C-alpha cells in the first residue's frame, strides 16, 4: 500500500503550512499513532510562531477523528454567526 498524499493547508498571511498525512511507514510496534500532523513555517524569525522551520507529531486515528470533529464544529459555528 502506498502512502496517502498529504493534505496541505497553506496560510500565506502567516507563511505557515499545515500538513496532515498517513503512511504505514510511520507505524511502530506497540504504538497506535500513525497520522502525521506537521506545521512548517517560512519567513523572518521574528514573525514566526515556531522556533524552527517545522514541527510534527503523530496522532492516533481516534485523536485525528477528535481533531477533525472539533474543526468541523468550529467551522459550523463560524458560518452560523453573523459577521
One Martini backbone bead per residue (centre of mass of N, CA, C, O) as a GRO file, in nm:
protein
   83
    1UNK     BB    1   0.096   0.037   0.023
    2UNK     BB    2   0.053   0.362  -0.034
    3UNK     BB    3   0.079   0.664   0.051
    4UNK     BB    4  -0.095   0.924   0.146
    5UNK     BB    5  -0.148   1.216   0.051
    6UNK     BB    6  -0.112   1.515   0.157
    7UNK     BB    7  -0.260   1.770   0.341
    8UNK     BB    8  -0.273   2.109   0.244
    9UNK     BB    9  -0.241   2.420   0.439
   10UNK     BB   10  -0.218   2.746   0.331
   11UNK     BB   11  -0.089   3.046   0.510
   12UNK     BB   12   0.038   3.323   0.377
   13UNK     BB   13   0.009   3.539   0.611
   14UNK     BB   14   0.203   3.322   0.793
   15UNK     BB   15   0.383   3.117   0.645
   16UNK     BB   16   0.190   2.851   0.670
   17UNK     BB   17   0.196   2.488   0.698
   18UNK     BB   18  -0.044   2.223   0.685
   19UNK     BB   19   0.011   1.872   0.749
   20UNK     BB   20  -0.169   1.573   0.652
   21UNK     BB   21  -0.074   1.225   0.715
   22UNK     BB   22  -0.037   0.886   0.581
   23UNK     BB   23   0.183   0.609   0.691
   24UNK     BB   24   0.300   0.296   0.743
   25UNK     BB   25   0.596   0.401   0.814
   26UNK     BB   26   0.489   0.533   1.102
   27UNK     BB   27   0.487   0.261   1.222
   28UNK     BB   28   0.495   0.116   1.556
   29UNK     BB   29   0.555  -0.096   1.783
   30UNK     BB   30   0.300  -0.030   2.029
   31UNK     BB   31   0.170   0.192   1.836
   32UNK     BB   32  -0.113   0.406   1.714
   33UNK     BB   33   0.054   0.633   1.586
   34UNK     BB   34   0.011   0.737   1.211
   35UNK     BB   35  -0.062   1.051   1.205
   36UNK     BB   36   0.057   1.328   1.049
   37UNK     BB   37   0.145   1.651   1.201
   38UNK     BB   38   0.247   1.945   1.020
   39UNK     BB   39   0.452   2.233   1.075
   40UNK     BB   40   0.531   2.502   0.849
   41UNK     BB   41   0.783   2.770   0.828
   42UNK     BB   42   0.824   3.097   0.700
   43UNK     BB   43   1.037   3.353   0.738
   44UNK     BB   44   1.088   3.561   0.972
   45UNK     BB   45   1.177   3.495   1.293
   46UNK     BB   46   1.012   3.738   1.437
   47UNK     BB   47   0.719   3.618   1.298
   48UNK     BB   48   0.711   3.350   1.426
   49UNK     BB   49   0.569   3.072   1.596
   50UNK     BB   50   0.820   2.913   1.552
   51UNK     BB   51   1.160   2.799   1.624
   52UNK     BB   52   1.120   2.641   1.356
   53UNK     BB   53   1.049   2.524   1.043
   54UNK     BB   54   0.948   2.246   1.189
   55UNK     BB   55   0.667   2.044   1.315
   56UNK     BB   56   0.592   1.714   1.454
   57UNK     BB   57   0.322   1.469   1.491
   58UNK     BB   58   0.143   1.195   1.626
   59UNK     BB   59  -0.168   1.031   1.562
   60UNK     BB   60  -0.440   0.887   1.630
   61UNK     BB   61  -0.733   0.811   1.496
   62UNK     BB   62  -0.898   0.930   1.735
   63UNK     BB   63  -0.755   1.206   1.742
   64UNK     BB   64  -0.820   1.284   1.450
   65UNK     BB   65  -1.125   1.277   1.484
   66UNK     BB   66  -1.138   1.491   1.707
   67UNK     BB   67  -1.012   1.719   1.543
   68UNK     BB   68  -1.213   1.715   1.310
   69UNK     BB   69  -1.467   1.775   1.480
   70UNK     BB   70  -1.370   2.046   1.594
   71UNK     BB   71  -1.340   2.189   1.322
   72UNK     BB   72  -1.632   2.149   1.222
   73UNK     BB   73  -1.771   2.292   1.458
   74UNK     BB   74  -1.634   2.568   1.423
   75UNK     BB   75  -1.730   2.614   1.131
   76UNK     BB   76  -2.034   2.611   1.188
   77UNK     BB   77  -2.037   2.845   1.391
   78UNK     BB   78  -1.916   3.057   1.202
   79UNK     BB   79  -2.141   3.044   0.980
   80UNK     BB   80  -2.381   3.121   1.197
   81UNK     BB   81  -2.226   3.382   1.254
   82UNK     BB   82  -2.252   3.695   1.239
   83UNK     BB   83  -2.064   3.977   1.098
   0.00000   0.00000   0.00000
